């Protein structure tokens, strides 16, 4: 027994130690202790993280088992924070995109990302921004993270930047020296420990005492590009960027192209300034408009069948937001009723449905035979009936040689059929009818077939 248990433990450990296989081109899973899911395309090297809420802190990256296949990371809109060590030792990652909804980033999330060249922040993020692949707080006032594998050997801080966060340059590969602008005064990073040379900016002072004749020019930002305030001198070649101005972000509006019963529609979210299309949601065309049931037999009560509208992929449209309809009056008496369905919201057009109420069916009671004659007897229909129609034939399925007789009057309950040939079998059936005000005639179902051999 001990040998069996030992063997099973060894087998489990061996299975757990098998590395992730890239043969599975698309991998879907959840980050532990969260509702955040991710999708990895091993062929493209793309990792998409999506969901809502915070990504929890980790002791080791939840992507450690797939780290060798991840090159480009997208943190999607809806996620609000990036916990510590999230991408720890993901050594193949080259680019990380951060969504507009992120409001908290732990700088340790990027530890060990030795191939990271660029961090990009959505321009609509209210707390963070990125400039030349470097992660900052909004307005570039605080440098949060410098990508470890950024190619430059030198770096100069922006005049917007007054603070360099601790750990923001940890693990850099190529950077040898950093030049601090006069505005960068709060240095929390230990550059001596990192072996990075620190220099002060030697840019000329913008001061009329130095006989500069300053000219300021503001280049306004666009939706996605930084603007800046530029300083030049009329008498020399000095040109300085005094301050960068963050992109203004997209002014998103929605445009709807309605779907109809023969064409798809679109719900487009786009920027009214630059035309950038954030999303283009397909609205599938209407495939089927129908009633819950299209016919009923008169019973004295009002009928109210439900309307159903379905698109081409089987989705049920919603009453009140996608369509409305007007129920016809009455719906009690025998006749035809019209439902007009009007599409609204993301749909346009109309559809017309028809509902029918038919007379009740009489009950065939018996056949009384006499030479060359047969008396047919049935129970009468009490309401919504103007008379009865009889059909008889020598064909049991009434496929040929049919003859018809109309019996007017709701109260009639019998009729005599003449000129029938002796020793021949005849088949009979009966139905009621009702004339309506629109000059239509509606018939009930046929009764069961009665038959007899004439004497």
Buried (B, 14 or more C-beta within 10 A) or exposed (E): EEEEEEEEEEEEEEEEEEEBEBEEEEBEEEBEEBEBBBBBBBEEBBBBBBBEEBBBBBEEBBBBEBBBBBBBBBBBBBBBBBBBBBBBBBBBBBBBBBBBBBBEBBBBBBBBBBBBBBBBBBBBBEEBBBBEBBBBBEEBBBBBBBBBBBEEEEBBBBBBBBBBBEBBBBBBEEBEEBBBBEBBEEBEBEBEEBEBEEEEBEBEEBEEEEEBEBEEEEBEBBBBBBBBBBBBBEEEEBEBBBBBBBBBBBEBEEEBBBBBBEEBBBBBBBBEBEEBEEEEEEBBBBEEBBBEEEBBBBEEEEBEBEBBBBBEEEEEBEBEEBBBBEBBEEBBBBBBBEBEBEBEBBBBBEBEBEBBBBBBBBEBBEBEBEEEBBEBBBEBBEEBBBBBBBBBBBEEEBEEEEEEBEBEEBEBBBBEBEEBEEEEEBBBBBBBBBEBEEEEEBBBBBBEBBBBEBE
